[in-house]
Amino acid sequence: MTTLTAAAFIAALWANQSDAELVKIGRYFKTGAGDYGAGDRFIGVRMGTVFTLAREFVGMEPGEIETLLESDIHEARAGAVSIMAKQFALKKTTAERREALAQLYLRRHDRINNWDLVDLGAHQVLGAWLRDRDRSVLYELARSDNLWERRTAMFATMAFIKPRQFDDVMAIAEMLVNDAHDLIHKVVGGMLRTVAMHDRPRVEAFLRRHAASMPRVMLRYAIEHFSPEERADWLGRRA
């Protein structure tokens, strides 16, 4: 039987460590001085392996998950957020535990500090928890000086797409449309692209207000599924 502790999870990571994988990881994350991931420590474990381990440790208690989040090893923190997401989604998970997981995500956002960590849990934990709750916390995060909190604010709204609740998606996109960071440009554009698959007129109204000035990558992501002629038209509107 697997011992569901942070220490056991980290031991399993080291058992799957690969120097070759560490080289590959360096191509996807900016960890140099001044980069968004400066100082983040990777040991070289495939993310597929991290997710497999997360399934094995899905019953981990929130206290142990928090201990795992405190690790300086990136793959350990990725495992922690993956466990949170998988545990939240289980039918047998109680409402009390789901709330504990969402609160843990918010309380320890300081350890959810890279784009992949946000993307693993923002909509599957925080967004899912907020589907039938007040969502003002997302607006607080969208106003944050912290890049990862702003990314969470936008990506969490993915949980509202399936039930066709687009108001918060579009409102937070409005708040972040002029953000300075490319990792926000991409996630805002991606959310606009997803909404456009369900309510294209609403996204086109947004584009009419912002296409001339919004970051190019955000616009390109938003119109990715438009026809070539339509994409050329929207891109031509940029000042």
Secondary structure by P-SEA (a helix, b strand, c coil): cccccaaaaaaaaaaaccaaaaaaaaacccccccccccccccccccaaaaaaaaaaaccccaaaaaaaaacccaaaaaaaaaaaaaaaacccccaaaaaaaaaaaaaaccccccaaaaaaccccccccccccccaaaaaaaaacccaaaaaaaaaaacccccccccaaaaaaaaaccccccaaaaaaaaaaaaaaaaccaaaaaaaaaaccccccaaaaaaaaccccaaaaaaaaaacc
